[in-house]
Amino acid sequence: MIARALAAVSILSLLVSTSAHAADAKAGRKKAQMCAACHGIDGLSKMPMAPNIAGSPAMYLEKQIKAFRSGERKDETMNVVAKPLSDADIADLAAWYSGLTVDVTLPN
């Protein structure tokens, strides 16, 4: 149920995106190679301090990456990685990671 809700939010956020660039998840997957060391190509963190981002709404991911790019949000690694990204790069990355599905199993 949680996974369905996250998927619905992801789809909705893609539909209401105000970006002029049509986000391309396939291009985002290629660009995500630089993110894989910390966030994983599957959006599941490989580092203890990096969050899982798979299935996060595209609008949220775009906002956060742009905040890192501008310096509004501070993280030594993310500020450096986000700095050269164009709005199109960010939209593509957000499309890739938001399109990933996550299954959640609650403990008994």
ZATIMAR-882603 format. One record per residue: residue number from 0; y, x, z of N, C-alpha, C, O in turn. Coordinates in Angstrom, 2 decimals. Layout:
<pts>
<pt pos="NUM" n_Y="Y" n_X="X" n_Z="Z" ca_Y="Y" ca_X="X" ca_Z="Z" c_Y="Y" c_X="X" c_Z="Z" o_Y="Y" o_X="X" o_Z="Z"/>
...
</pts>
This chain:
<pts>
<pt pos="0" n_Y="-1.19" n_X="0.82" n_Z="0.00" ca_Y="0.00" ca_X="0.00" ca_Z="0.00" c_Y="1.26" c_X="0.87" c_Z="0.00" o_Y="2.23" o_X="0.59" o_Z="-0.71"/>
<pt pos="1" n_Y="1.23" n_X="1.92" n_Z="0.80" ca_Y="2.38" ca_X="2.83" ca_Z="0.86" c_Y="2.56" c_X="3.51" c_Z="-0.50" o_Y="3.68" o_X="3.66" o_Z="-0.99"/>
<pt pos="2" n_Y="1.43" n_X="3.93" n_Z="-1.09" ca_Y="1.51" ca_X="4.60" ca_Z="-2.39" c_Y="2.09" c_X="3.66" c_Z="-3.44" o_Y="2.87" o_X="4.10" o_Z="-4.29"/>
<pt pos="3" n_Y="1.73" n_X="2.39" n_Z="-3.40" ca_Y="2.27" ca_X="1.42" ca_Z="-4.35" c_Y="3.77" c_X="1.24" c_Z="-4.15" o_Y="4.53" o_X="1.15" o_Z="-5.11"/>
<pt pos="4" n_Y="4.19" n_X="1.20" n_Z="-2.90" ca_Y="5.62" ca_X="1.05" ca_Z="-2.60" c_Y="6.39" c_X="2.27" c_Z="-3.11" o_Y="7.47" o_X="2.13" o_Z="-3.69"/>
<pt pos="5" n_Y="5.84" n_X="3.46" n_Z="-2.88" ca_Y="6.51" ca_X="4.67" ca_Z="-3.37" c_Y="6.58" c_X="4.68" c_Z="-4.89" o_Y="7.59" o_X="5.08" o_Z="-5.47"/>
<pt pos="6" n_Y="5.50" n_X="4.24" n_Z="-5.53" ca_Y="5.49" ca_X="4.19" ca_Z="-6.99" c_Y="6.53" c_X="3.21" c_Z="-7.50" o_Y="7.23" o_X="3.49" o_Z="-8.47"/>
<pt pos="7" n_Y="6.64" n_X="2.05" n_Z="-6.84" ca_Y="7.63" ca_X="1.06" ca_Z="-7.25" c_Y="9.05" c_X="1.59" c_Z="-7.10" o_Y="9.89" o_X="1.39" o_Z="-7.98"/>
<pt pos="8" n_Y="9.31" n_X="2.27" n_Z="-6.01" ca_Y="10.64" ca_X="2.85" ca_Z="-5.79" c_Y="10.92" c_X="3.92" c_Z="-6.85" o_Y="12.03" o_X="4.00" o_Z="-7.36"/>
<pt pos="9" n_Y="9.91" n_X="4.73" n_Z="-7.17" ca_Y="10.08" ca_X="5.77" ca_Z="-8.19" c_Y="10.41" c_X="5.17" c_Z="-9.54" o_Y="11.31" o_X="5.64" o_Z="-10.24"/>
<pt pos="10" n_Y="9.69" n_X="4.12" n_Z="-9.91" ca_Y="9.94" ca_X="3.47" ca_Z="-11.19" c_Y="11.32" c_X="2.85" c_Z="-11.21" o_Y="12.06" o_X="2.98" o_Z="-12.19"/>
<pt pos="11" n_Y="11.68" n_X="2.18" n_Z="-10.14" ca_Y="13.00" ca_X="1.56" ca_Z="-10.06" c_Y="14.10" c_X="2.59" c_Z="-10.16" o_Y="15.10" o_X="2.37" o_Z="-10.85"/>
<pt pos="12" n_Y="13.93" n_X="3.71" n_Z="-9.48" ca_Y="14.98" ca_X="4.73" ca_Z="-9.51" c_Y="15.12" c_X="5.33" c_Z="-10.91" o_Y="16.22" o_X="5.71" o_Z="-11.31"/>
<pt pos="13" n_Y="14.02" n_X="5.42" n_Z="-11.64" ca_Y="14.11" ca_X="5.90" ca_Z="-13.02" c_Y="14.87" c_X="4.91" c_Z="-13.89" o_Y="15.65" o_X="5.30" o_Z="-14.76"/>
<pt pos="14" n_Y="14.65" n_X="3.63" n_Z="-13.66" ca_Y="15.31" ca_X="2.61" ca_Z="-14.46" c_Y="16.81" c_X="2.54" c_Z="-14.22" o_Y="17.57" o_X="2.23" o_Z="-15.13"/>
<pt pos="15" n_Y="17.23" n_X="2.82" n_Z="-12.99" ca_Y="18.65" ca_X="2.70" ca_Z="-12.67" c_Y="19.39" c_X="4.02" c_Z="-12.72" o_Y="20.57" o_X="4.10" o_Z="-12.35"/>
<pt pos="16" n_Y="18.72" n_X="5.06" n_Z="-13.17" ca_Y="19.37" ca_X="6.37" ca_Z="-13.27" c_Y="20.58" c_X="6.28" c_Z="-14.19" o_Y="20.51" o_X="5.69" o_Z="-15.27"/>
<pt pos="17" n_Y="21.67" n_X="6.89" n_Z="-13.77" ca_Y="22.89" ca_X="6.84" ca_Z="-14.57" c_Y="23.05" c_X="8.06" c_Z="-15.47" o_Y="24.07" o_X="8.21" o_Z="-16.14"/>
<pt pos="18" n_Y="22.05" n_X="8.90" n_Z="-15.49" ca_Y="22.11" ca_X="10.10" ca_Z="-16.31" c_Y="22.13" c_X="9.75" c_Z="-17.80" o_Y="21.38" o_X="8.89" o_Z="-18.24"/>
<pt pos="19" n_Y="22.98" n_X="10.43" n_Z="-18.56" ca_Y="23.05" ca_X="10.20" ca_Z="-20.01" c_Y="21.85" c_X="10.82" c_Z="-20.70" o_Y="21.50" o_X="10.42" o_Z="-21.81"/>
<pt pos="20" n_Y="21.22" n_X="11.78" n_Z="-20.08" ca_Y="20.05" ca_X="12.46" ca_Z="-20.61" c_Y="18.82" c_X="11.62" c_Z="-20.31" o_Y="18.61" o_X="11.21" o_Z="-19.17"/>
<pt pos="21" n_Y="18.01" n_X="11.36" n_Z="-21.31" ca_Y="16.75" ca_X="10.67" ca_Z="-21.08" c_Y="15.79" c_X="11.68" c_Z="-20.47" o_Y="15.32" o_X="12.59" o_Z="-21.15"/>
<pt pos="22" n_Y="15.50" n_X="11.51" n_Z="-19.20" ca_Y="14.65" ca_X="12.46" ca_Z="-18.49" c_Y="13.29" c_X="12.57" c_Z="-19.16" o_Y="12.73" o_X="11.57" o_Z="-19.60"/>
<pt pos="23" n_Y="12.78" n_X="13.79" n_Z="-19.23" ca_Y="11.53" ca_X="14.09" ca_Z="-19.91" c_Y="10.57" c_X="14.73" c_Z="-18.91" o_Y="10.71" o_X="15.91" o_Z="-18.58"/>
<pt pos="24" n_Y="9.60" n_X="13.96" n_Z="-18.43" ca_Y="8.65" ca_X="14.46" ca_Z="-17.43" c_Y="7.84" c_X="15.63" c_Z="-17.98" o_Y="7.52" o_X="16.56" o_Z="-17.24"/>
<pt pos="25" n_Y="7.50" n_X="15.60" n_Z="-19.26" ca_Y="6.73" ca_X="16.69" ca_Z="-19.87" c_Y="7.53" c_X="18.00" c_Z="-19.81" o_Y="6.99" o_X="19.06" o_Z="-19.48"/>
<pt pos="26" n_Y="8.82" n_X="17.91" n_Z="-20.15" ca_Y="9.69" ca_X="19.09" ca_Z="-20.05" c_Y="9.84" c_X="19.49" c_Z="-18.59" o_Y="9.90" o_X="20.68" o_Z="-18.26"/>
<pt pos="27" n_Y="9.90" n_X="18.49" n_Z="-17.71" ca_Y="10.00" ca_X="18.77" ca_Z="-16.28" c_Y="8.81" c_X="19.53" c_Z="-15.76" o_Y="8.96" o_X="20.41" o_Z="-14.90"/>
<pt pos="28" n_Y="7.62" n_X="19.22" n_Z="-16.27" ca_Y="6.42" ca_X="19.95" ca_Z="-15.84" c_Y="6.55" c_X="21.43" c_Z="-16.18" o_Y="6.20" o_X="22.29" o_Z="-15.37"/>
<pt pos="29" n_Y="7.04" n_X="21.73" n_Z="-17.37" ca_Y="7.23" ca_X="23.14" ca_Z="-17.76" c_Y="8.25" c_X="23.82" c_Z="-16.85" o_Y="8.05" o_X="24.95" o_Z="-16.41"/>
<pt pos="30" n_Y="9.35" n_X="23.11" n_Z="-16.58" ca_Y="10.39" ca_X="23.67" ca_Z="-15.73" c_Y="9.93" c_X="23.82" c_Z="-14.28" o_Y="10.44" o_X="24.67" o_Z="-13.55"/>
<pt pos="31" n_Y="8.97" n_X="23.00" n_Z="-13.88" ca_Y="8.48" ca_X="23.01" ca_Z="-12.50" c_Y="7.67" c_X="24.27" c_Z="-12.18" o_Y="7.31" o_X="24.50" o_Z="-11.02"/>
<pt pos="32" n_Y="7.37" n_X="25.07" n_Z="-13.18" ca_Y="6.64" ca_X="26.32" ca_Z="-12.92" c_Y="7.40" c_X="27.18" c_Z="-11.91" o_Y="6.80" o_X="27.86" o_Z="-11.08"/>
<pt pos="33" n_Y="8.74" n_X="27.15" n_Z="-11.99" ca_Y="9.54" ca_X="27.94" ca_Z="-11.06" c_Y="9.52" c_X="27.35" c_Z="-9.64" o_Y="9.82" o_X="28.05" o_Z="-8.68"/>
<pt pos="34" n_Y="9.15" n_X="26.09" n_Z="-9.53" ca_Y="9.12" ca_X="25.40" ca_Z="-8.23" c_Y="7.75" c_X="25.50" c_Z="-7.57" o_Y="7.60" o_X="25.30" o_Z="-6.36"/>
<pt pos="35" n_Y="6.74" n_X="25.81" n_Z="-8.39" ca_Y="5.35" ca_X="25.73" ca_Z="-7.94" c_Y="5.02" c_X="26.65" c_Z="-6.77" o_Y="4.16" o_X="26.31" o_Z="-5.95"/>
<pt pos="36" n_Y="5.65" n_X="27.79" n_Z="-6.68" ca_Y="5.32" ca_X="28.72" ca_Z="-5.59" c_Y="5.55" c_X="28.10" c_Z="-4.22" o_Y="4.80" o_X="28.37" o_Z="-3.28"/>
<pt pos="37" n_Y="6.56" n_X="27.27" n_Z="-4.11" ca_Y="6.86" ca_X="26.64" ca_Z="-2.82" c_Y="6.41" c_X="25.18" c_Z="-2.76" o_Y="5.75" o_X="24.76" o_Z="-1.81"/>
<pt pos="38" n_Y="6.75" n_X="24.41" n_Z="-3.79" ca_Y="6.48" ca_X="22.96" ca_Z="-3.79" c_Y="5.18" c_X="22.60" c_Z="-4.49" o_Y="4.72" o_X="21.46" o_Z="-4.38"/>
<pt pos="39" n_Y="4.57" n_X="23.55" n_Z="-5.20" ca_Y="3.36" ca_X="23.27" ca_Z="-5.95" c_Y="3.66" c_X="22.52" c_Z="-7.22" o_Y="4.60" o_X="21.72" o_Z="-7.26"/>
<pt pos="40" n_Y="2.88" n_X="22.75" n_Z="-8.26" ca_Y="3.08" ca_X="22.03" ca_Z="-9.52" c_Y="2.77" c_X="20.55" c_Z="-9.29" o_Y="3.25" o_X="19.69" o_Z="-10.04"/>
<pt pos="41" n_Y="1.97" n_X="20.26" n_Z="-8.26" ca_Y="1.61" ca_X="18.89" ca_Z="-7.92" c_Y="2.55" c_X="18.26" c_Z="-6.90" o_Y="2.34" o_X="17.13" o_Z="-6.46"/>
<pt pos="42" n_Y="3.60" n_X="19.00" n_Z="-6.52" ca_Y="4.59" ca_X="18.48" ca_Z="-5.57" c_Y="4.14" c_X="18.53" c_Z="-4.12" o_Y="4.83" o_X="18.02" o_Z="-3.23"/>
<pt pos="43" n_Y="2.99" n_X="19.14" n_Z="-3.87" ca_Y="2.48" ca_X="19.27" ca_Z="-2.50" c_Y="2.73" c_X="20.69" c_Z="-2.05" o_Y="2.22" o_X="21.65" o_Z="-2.63"/>
<pt pos="44" n_Y="3.51" n_X="20.82" n_Z="-1.00" ca_Y="4.03" ca_X="22.09" ca_Z="-0.54" c_Y="2.97" c_X="23.15" c_Z="-0.34" o_Y="1.88" o_X="22.89" o_Z="0.17"/>
<pt pos="45" n_Y="3.30" n_X="24.35" n_Z="-0.77" ca_Y="2.45" ca_X="25.53" ca_Z="-0.58" c_Y="2.99" c_X="26.42" c_Z="0.53" o_Y="2.35" o_X="27.39" o_Z="0.92"/>
<pt pos="46" n_Y="4.18" n_X="26.10" n_Z="1.02" ca_Y="4.84" ca_X="26.89" ca_Z="2.05" c_Y="5.17" c_X="25.98" c_Z="3.23" o_Y="5.52" o_X="24.82" o_Z="3.03"/>
<pt pos="47" n_Y="5.07" n_X="26.48" n_Z="4.45" ca_Y="5.32" ca_X="25.63" ca_Z="5.62" c_Y="6.73" c_X="25.04" c_Z="5.69" o_Y="6.91" o_X="23.95" o_Z="6.23"/>
<pt pos="48" n_Y="7.72" n_X="25.72" n_Z="5.16" ca_Y="9.10" ca_X="25.24" ca_Z="5.27" c_Y="9.55" c_X="24.43" c_Z="4.06" o_Y="10.67" o_X="23.91" o_Z="4.05"/>
<pt pos="49" n_Y="8.71" n_X="24.32" n_Z="3.04" ca_Y="9.08" ca_X="23.55" ca_Z="1.84" c_Y="8.48" c_X="22.15" c_Z="1.94" o_Y="7.31" o_X="22.00" o_Z="2.29"/>
<pt pos="50" n_Y="9.28" n_X="21.14" n_Z="1.64" ca_Y="8.76" ca_X="19.77" ca_Z="1.75" c_Y="7.86" c_X="19.38" c_Z="0.58" o_Y="7.96" o_X="19.94" o_Z="-0.51"/>
<pt pos="51" n_Y="6.99" n_X="18.42" n_Z="0.83" ca_Y="6.24" ca_X="17.78" ca_Z="-0.25" c_Y="7.22" c_X="16.88" c_Z="-0.99" o_Y="7.96" o_X="16.12" o_Z="-0.36"/>
<pt pos="52" n_Y="7.24" n_X="16.98" n_Z="-2.30" ca_Y="8.19" ca_X="16.18" ca_Z="-3.07" c_Y="7.52" c_X="15.26" c_Z="-4.08" o_Y="8.20" o_X="14.49" o_Z="-4.76"/>
<pt pos="53" n_Y="6.20" n_X="15.32" n_Z="-4.20" ca_Y="5.48" ca_X="14.45" ca_Z="-5.14" c_Y="5.75" c_X="12.99" c_Z="-4.81" o_Y="5.67" o_X="12.58" o_Z="-3.66"/>
<pt pos="54" n_Y="6.07" n_X="12.23" n_Z="-5.84" ca_Y="6.29" ca_X="10.81" ca_Z="-5.66" c_Y="7.63" c_X="10.42" c_Z="-5.07" o_Y="7.91" o_X="9.24" o_Z="-4.89"/>
<pt pos="55" n_Y="8.47" n_X="11.40" n_Z="-4.78" ca_Y="9.82" ca_X="11.08" ca_Z="-4.28" c_Y="10.62" c_X="10.43" c_Z="-5.40" o_Y="10.43" o_X="10.78" o_Z="-6.57"/>
<pt pos="56" n_Y="11.49" n_X="9.49" n_Z="-5.07" ca_Y="12.28" ca_X="8.84" ca_Z="-6.12" c_Y="13.13" c_X="9.85" c_Z="-6.90" o_Y="13.72" o_X="10.76" o_Z="-6.32"/>
<pt pos="57" n_Y="13.18" n_X="9.67" n_Z="-8.21" ca_Y="13.93" ca_X="10.58" ca_Z="-9.07" c_Y="15.39" c_X="10.67" c_Z="-8.66" o_Y="15.97" o_X="11.76" o_Z="-8.66"/>
<pt pos="58" n_Y="15.99" n_X="9.55" n_Z="-8.31" ca_Y="17.39" ca_X="9.53" ca_Z="-7.93" c_Y="17.62" c_X="10.42" c_Z="-6.70" o_Y="18.60" o_X="11.17" o_Z="-6.63"/>
<pt pos="59" n_Y="16.72" n_X="10.34" n_Z="-5.74" ca_Y="16.81" ca_X="11.17" ca_Z="-4.54" c_Y="16.67" c_X="12.65" c_Z="-4.89" o_Y="17.47" o_X="13.48" o_Z="-4.45"/>
<pt pos="60" n_Y="15.66" n_X="12.98" n_Z="-5.70" ca_Y="15.45" ca_X="14.39" ca_Z="-6.07" c_Y="16.66" c_X="14.95" c_Z="-6.82" o_Y="17.09" o_X="16.07" o_Z="-6.55"/>
<pt pos="61" n_Y="17.20" n_X="14.17" n_Z="-7.75" ca_Y="18.37" ca_X="14.63" ca_Z="-8.49" c_Y="19.54" c_X="14.89" c_Z="-7.55" o_Y="20.22" o_X="15.91" o_Z="-7.66"/>
<pt pos="62" n_Y="19.77" n_X="13.98" n_Z="-6.64" ca_Y="20.89" ca_X="14.13" ca_Z="-5.69" c_Y="20.72" c_X="15.39" c_Z="-4.85" o_Y="21.68" o_X="16.13" o_Z="-4.64"/>
<pt pos="63" n_Y="19.50" n_X="15.64" n_Z="-4.36" ca_Y="19.28" ca_X="16.80" ca_Z="-3.50" c_Y="19.41" c_X="18.11" c_Z="-4.28" o_Y="20.03" o_X="19.06" o_Z="-3.79"/>
<pt pos="64" n_Y="18.84" n_X="18.16" n_Z="-5.48" ca_Y="18.93" ca_X="19.40" ca_Z="-6.27" c_Y="20.39" c_X="19.68" c_Z="-6.64" o_Y="20.83" o_X="20.83" o_Z="-6.61"/>
<pt pos="65" n_Y="21.13" n_X="18.63" n_Z="-6.99" ca_Y="22.55" ca_X="18.83" ca_Z="-7.31" c_Y="23.33" c_X="19.29" c_Z="-6.09" o_Y="24.27" o_X="20.08" o_Z="-6.21"/>
<pt pos="66" n_Y="22.96" n_X="18.81" n_Z="-4.92" ca_Y="23.63" ca_X="19.25" ca_Z="-3.68" c_Y="23.33" c_X="20.72" c_Z="-3.41" o_Y="24.20" o_X="21.45" o_Z="-2.95"/>
<pt pos="67" n_Y="22.11" n_X="21.16" n_Z="-3.68" ca_Y="21.78" ca_X="22.59" ca_Z="-3.54" c_Y="22.56" c_X="23.40" c_Z="-4.58" o_Y="23.07" o_X="24.47" o_Z="-4.27"/>
<pt pos="68" n_Y="22.64" n_X="22.89" n_Z="-5.80" ca_Y="23.34" ca_X="23.61" ca_Z="-6.88" c_Y="24.81" c_X="23.80" c_Z="-6.54" o_Y="25.36" o_X="24.88" o_Z="-6.78"/>
<pt pos="69" n_Y="25.44" n_X="22.78" n_Z="-5.99" ca_Y="26.86" ca_X="22.86" ca_Z="-5.68" c_Y="27.16" c_X="23.62" c_Z="-4.39" o_Y="28.29" o_X="24.02" o_Z="-4.15"/>
<pt pos="70" n_Y="26.14" n_X="23.81" n_Z="-3.56" ca_Y="26.33" ca_X="24.45" ca_Z="-2.27" c_Y="26.63" c_X="23.46" c_Z="-1.16" o_Y="26.79" o_X="23.84" o_Z="0.00"/>
<pt pos="71" n_Y="26.71" n_X="22.17" n_Z="-1.51" ca_Y="26.93" ca_X="21.13" ca_Z="-0.51" c_Y="25.78" c_X="21.12" c_Z="0.51" o_Y="25.99" o_X="20.89" o_Z="1.70"/>
<pt pos="72" n_Y="24.58" n_X="21.37" n_Z="0.02" ca_Y="23.41" ca_X="21.48" ca_Z="0.89" c_Y="22.98" c_X="22.94" c_Z="0.89" o_Y="22.92" o_X="23.56" o_Z="-0.17"/>
<pt pos="73" n_Y="22.70" n_X="23.48" n_Z="2.05" ca_Y="22.44" ca_X="24.91" ca_Z="2.18" c_Y="20.96" c_X="25.22" c_Z="2.40" o_Y="20.33" o_X="24.67" o_Z="3.31"/>
<pt pos="74" n_Y="20.43" n_X="26.09" n_Z="1.59" ca_Y="19.12" ca_X="26.70" ca_Z="1.76" c_Y="19.14" c_X="27.95" c_Z="0.89" o_Y="19.42" o_X="27.87" o_Z="-0.30"/>
<pt pos="75" n_Y="18.84" n_X="29.08" n_Z="1.49" ca_Y="18.97" ca_X="30.36" ca_Z="0.79" c_Y="18.22" c_X="30.37" c_Z="-0.54" o_Y="18.77" o_X="30.81" o_Z="-1.55"/>
<pt pos="76" n_Y="17.01" n_X="29.90" n_Z="-0.55" ca_Y="16.21" ca_X="29.91" ca_Z="-1.78" c_Y="16.66" c_X="28.83" c_Z="-2.76" o_Y="16.88" o_X="29.11" o_Z="-3.93"/>
<pt pos="77" n_Y="16.79" n_X="27.60" n_Z="-2.27" ca_Y="17.13" ca_X="26.50" ca_Z="-3.16" c_Y="18.51" c_X="26.65" c_Z="-3.79" o_Y="18.70" o_X="26.26" o_Z="-4.94"/>
<pt pos="78" n_Y="19.48" n_X="27.21" n_Z="-3.08" ca_Y="20.81" ca_X="27.41" ca_Z="-3.65" c_Y="20.74" c_X="28.36" c_Z="-4.85" o_Y="21.42" o_X="28.15" o_Z="-5.85"/>
<pt pos="79" n_Y="19.92" n_X="29.41" n_Z="-4.74" ca_Y="19.77" ca_X="30.37" ca_Z="-5.84" c_Y="19.01" c_X="29.74" c_Z="-7.01" o_Y="19.41" o_X="29.89" o_Z="-8.16"/>
<pt pos="80" n_Y="17.93" n_X="29.03" n_Z="-6.71" ca_Y="17.10" ca_X="28.43" ca_Z="-7.75" c_Y="17.85" c_X="27.32" c_Z="-8.49" o_Y="17.74" o_X="27.21" o_Z="-9.71"/>
<pt pos="81" n_Y="18.60" n_X="26.51" n_Z="-7.77" ca_Y="19.28" ca_X="25.36" ca_Z="-8.37" c_Y="20.54" c_X="25.73" c_Z="-9.14" o_Y="20.95" o_X="24.99" o_Z="-10.04"/>
<pt pos="82" n_Y="21.16" n_X="26.84" n_Z="-8.80" ca_Y="22.45" ca_X="27.22" ca_Z="-9.39" c_Y="22.48" c_X="27.17" c_Z="-10.92" o_Y="23.41" o_X="26.60" o_Z="-11.48"/>
<pt pos="83" n_Y="21.49" n_X="27.74" n_Z="-11.62" ca_Y="21.57" ca_X="27.74" ca_Z="-13.09" c_Y="21.07" c_X="26.46" c_Z="-13.76" o_Y="21.14" o_X="26.36" o_Z="-14.99"/>
<pt pos="84" n_Y="20.59" n_X="25.49" n_Z="-13.00" ca_Y="20.03" ca_X="24.28" ca_Z="-13.60" c_Y="21.11" c_X="23.36" c_Z="-14.16" o_Y="22.12" o_X="23.10" o_Z="-13.51"/>
<pt pos="85" n_Y="20.89" n_X="22.88" n_Z="-15.37" ca_Y="21.79" ca_X="21.89" ca_Z="-15.96" c_Y="21.41" c_X="20.51" c_Z="-15.43" o_Y="20.37" o_X="20.34" o_Z="-14.80"/>
<pt pos="86" n_Y="22.27" n_X="19.53" n_Z="-15.68" ca_Y="21.95" ca_X="18.16" ca_Z="-15.29" c_Y="20.67" c_X="17.70" c_Z="-15.98" o_Y="19.87" o_X="16.98" o_Z="-15.38"/>
<pt pos="87" n_Y="20.46" n_X="18.11" n_Z="-17.23" ca_Y="19.24" ca_X="17.74" ca_Z="-17.96" c_Y="18.01" c_X="18.38" c_Z="-17.32" o_Y="16.97" o_X="17.73" o_Z="-17.20"/>
<pt pos="88" n_Y="18.12" n_X="19.65" n_Z="-16.91" ca_Y="17.01" ca_X="20.32" ca_Z="-16.22" c_Y="16.64" c_X="19.55" c_Z="-14.96" o_Y="15.47" o_X="19.32" o_Z="-14.67"/>
<pt pos="89" n_Y="17.65" n_X="19.18" n_Z="-14.21" ca_Y="17.44" ca_X="18.47" ca_Z="-12.93" c_Y="16.80" c_X="17.12" c_Z="-13.18" o_Y="15.88" o_X="16.73" o_Z="-12.46"/>
<pt pos="90" n_Y="17.27" n_X="16.40" n_Z="-14.19" ca_Y="16.68" ca_X="15.09" ca_Z="-14.52" c_Y="15.22" c_X="15.24" c_Z="-14.93" o_Y="14.38" o_X="14.42" o_Z="-14.56"/>
<pt pos="91" n_Y="14.91" n_X="16.28" n_Z="-15.71" ca_Y="13.54" ca_X="16.51" ca_Z="-16.14" c_Y="12.63" c_X="16.84" c_Z="-14.95" o_Y="11.52" o_X="16.31" o_Z="-14.85"/>
<pt pos="92" n_Y="13.10" n_X="17.70" n_Z="-14.06" ca_Y="12.33" ca_X="18.03" ca_Z="-12.86" c_Y="12.10" c_X="16.80" c_Z="-12.00" o_Y="11.00" o_X="16.57" o_Z="-11.49"/>
<pt pos="93" n_Y="13.14" n_X="16.00" n_Z="-11.83" ca_Y="13.02" ca_X="14.79" ca_Z="-11.03" c_Y="12.04" c_X="13.81" c_Z="-11.67" o_Y="11.27" o_X="13.15" o_Z="-10.97"/>
<pt pos="94" n_Y="12.05" n_X="13.72" n_Z="-13.00" ca_Y="11.11" ca_X="12.84" ca_Z="-13.70" c_Y="9.68" c_X="13.31" c_Z="-13.48" o_Y="8.79" o_X="12.49" o_Z="-13.27"/>
<pt pos="95" n_Y="9.45" n_X="14.61" n_Z="-13.52" ca_Y="8.11" ca_X="15.15" ca_Z="-13.31" c_Y="7.62" c_X="14.85" c_Z="-11.90" o_Y="6.56" o_X="14.24" o_Z="-11.71"/>
<pt pos="96" n_Y="8.38" n_X="15.28" n_Z="-10.91" ca_Y="7.92" ca_X="15.14" ca_Z="-9.53" c_Y="7.88" c_X="13.68" c_Z="-9.07" o_Y="7.01" o_X="13.31" o_Z="-8.29"/>
<pt pos="97" n_Y="8.79" n_X="12.85" n_Z="-9.55" ca_Y="8.76" ca_X="11.45" ca_Z="-9.14" c_Y="7.61" c_X="10.70" c_Z="-9.80" o_Y="7.15" o_X="9.68" o_Z="-9.28"/>
<pt pos="98" n_Y="7.14" n_X="11.19" n_Z="-10.92" ca_Y="6.03" ca_X="10.56" ca_Z="-11.62" c_Y="4.67" c_X="10.86" c_Z="-11.04" o_Y="3.68" o_X="10.24" o_Z="-11.43"/>
<pt pos="99" n_Y="4.60" n_X="11.80" n_Z="-10.12" ca_Y="3.32" ca_X="12.13" ca_Z="-9.49" c_Y="2.99" c_X="11.07" c_Z="-8.45" o_Y="3.87" o_X="10.59" o_Z="-7.74"/>
<pt pos="100" n_Y="1.73" n_X="10.71" n_Z="-8.36" ca_Y="1.33" ca_X="9.73" ca_Z="-7.36" c_Y="0.65" c_X="10.42" c_Z="-6.19" o_Y="0.00" o_X="11.45" o_Z="-6.34"/>
<pt pos="101" n_Y="0.83" n_X="9.84" n_Z="-5.04" ca_Y="0.26" ca_X="10.37" ca_Z="-3.81" c_Y="-0.55" c_X="9.26" c_Z="-3.16" o_Y="-0.05" o_X="8.15" o_Z="-2.95"/>
<pt pos="102" n_Y="-1.79" n_X="9.55" n_Z="-2.84" ca_Y="-2.62" ca_X="8.60" ca_Z="-2.12" c_Y="-2.56" c_X="8.93" c_Z="-0.64" o_Y="-2.67" o_X="10.09" o_Z="-0.24"/>
<pt pos="103" n_Y="-2.38" n_X="7.90" n_Z="0.17" ca_Y="-2.27" ca_X="8.09" ca_Z="1.60" c_Y="-3.42" c_X="7.35" c_Z="2.27" o_Y="-3.68" o_X="6.17" o_Z="1.99"/>
<pt pos="104" n_Y="-4.11" n_X="8.05" n_Z="3.15" ca_Y="-5.18" ca_X="7.42" ca_Z="3.92" c_Y="-4.79" c_X="7.48" c_Z="5.38" o_Y="-4.62" o_X="8.57" o_Z="5.94"/>
<pt pos="105" n_Y="-4.65" n_X="6.33" n_Z="5.99" ca_Y="-4.28" ca_X="6.27" ca_Z="7.41" c_Y="-5.50" c_X="6.56" c_Z="8.27" o_Y="-6.61" o_X="6.13" o_Z="7.93"/>
<pt pos="106" n_Y="-5.32" n_X="7.26" n_Z="9.36" ca_Y="-6.46" ca_X="7.52" ca_Z="10.26" c_Y="-6.90" c_X="6.22" c_Z="10.92" o_Y="-6.11" o_X="5.28" o_Z="11.06"/>
<pt pos="107" n_Y="-8.15" n_X="6.19" n_Z="11.32" ca_Y="-8.67" ca_X="4.98" ca_Z="12.01" c_Y="-8.15" c_X="4.87" c_Z="13.40" o_Y="-8.49" o_X="3.92" o_Z="14.11"/>
</pts>
